Amino acid sequence: MRTATVTRKTAETEISVTIDLDGTGRYDNQTGVGFFDHMLDQLARHSLIDMEIRAKGDLHIDDHHTVEDTGIALGRALAQALGDKTGIRRYGSCLLPMDDALVRAALDLSGRPYLVWNVDLPTPKIGTFDTELVREFFTAFSTNGGITLHVDRLHGFNSHHIAEAAFKAVARALREAVETDPRKADAVPSTKGAL
């Protein structure tokens, strides 16, 4: 079973994440941040990773700590569920259109975290959600998940569409990368023999 549960408690947040890499995209995400929940739902649905997230954060200050710490916990859960990464495809990519937006995501579950983020969001907010937190989430997720992640906005003028396309593109790339490679299900996908 490629599953994991990670809890993280600080003076600012209390996060619990449970994932199943071999799920169907079932989700139950409750962070107290409506737009962020919507994005996490997209991440689960399009990656086919079952995901349950509970977050309590200092929302009276702002959403920053809740979003970032959820990214940390989710990244750690992914790394834990992948184990030694035997049999995974490792790489994934997606070119995802959503109305005016076109976003490309490519990733490597290398164990070497690196984020390249070329996603300009035209407005500072989507509803009450600070758009800069999209990058904060993916920074925390890629760092703690050991993911080399490139995300590029190729087109788009609507911040909601661009952000949602980014989450969906990463989800689709993640789905491909975590899948078992039927041609090499017994080996770590690296000439080094370890990831």
Buried (B, 14 or more C-beta within 10 A) or exposed (E): EBBBEBEBEEEBBBBBBBBBBBBEBEBBBEBEBEBBBBBBBBBBBBBBBBBBBBBBBBBEEBBBBBBBBBBBBBBBBBBBBBEEBBBBBBBBBBBBBBBEBBBBBBBBBBBEBBBEBEBEBEEEEBEEBBBEBBBBBBBBBBBBBBBBBBBBBBEBEBBBBBBBBBBBBBBBBBBBBBBBBEEBEEEBBEEEEEB
